[in-house]
Amino acid sequence: MVNIGDIIDSLTSHAYRSTYHRVIHRGDKYRVSIPFFFEPPRDMTITPIPKMATAEAVKPFVYFDHLKVSWPCGAELIARA
């Protein structure tokens, strides 16, 4: 399974939509999940891929600014890391 995150959503002008990340395990058997997260450099400007840009394309933004807004409860911890 691959969950598409906000950055891929923005790069593709919403052609690949970001998903809500959650796990709800309702089975009786043991389950192992190994998440892997990839993040761009904090100072990177995220701009839609030119061939995928549409009239509704996301305006360019700095990744770290997006991170602080997306995770406001952890913004102070993120800033110190």
N, C-alpha and C positions, 0 to 999 in steps of 0.2 A: 504494500500500500504506500502511496506517496501522497502526502498532504501538500497542497500548493499554498504557499504563504503569501503575505502581503506584497513582498518585493516582486515575485513572479507575476502576481496580479497587476502590479503597476507597470512592470516592464512590457507586458503584453497588451496594455490598454484594455484590461479586463477580459481578454480572450480566454485566459485561464484564470478562473475565479479563486480567490482565497477561500479556504475552508475553515470552519470552526474546529479547533483541535481539541478532541476529547476522547477518552476511552471509557466505555461502559462495559464491564465484564460481567456477564450474567451466567456464565457456564460453571460447571462443577470441576472442571479440570484446571490444572495450573497453567498459567499463561505467562509467556515472557515477551516483553516488548523492548526493543532497543532503538530509541529515537536518535536521530542524527540531525543536527541543526547546522546550517551553513549561513554565515552572515557576511555581508560585505564590510569593508573598512568603514568605520564610523563617519569619516569625513567624505565619503563617496556621495556624489550627486546621482540620484536615481532618475533616469530619463527613459521614457518609453522607447522601445526598439523602433527606429524610423519606419521600417516596412510594416509595422503593426500599429503605428499611430493612427488614431481616428479623431474625429471632431470632439469626442468625449474623452480624449486621452488625458491621463493624469499629468498635472503640471510637475515639472522637475522639483525634487526635494532632497534635502540632505538626510541620509539614512539615520544618523543619530537623533535628529529632530523628530523623525517619525517614531523612533524607539521610545523616546521620552514621553510622547503623547500616547503611544499604544500601551505602555506599562507605567502609568503615573505613580503607582504605589512603590515601584522600584526605581524611580528616576534618580533618587539620591544615591542609591547603591550602584546603579549603572554608571553614573557620572564619576564615581570614585574608582571604578574597576579599570 
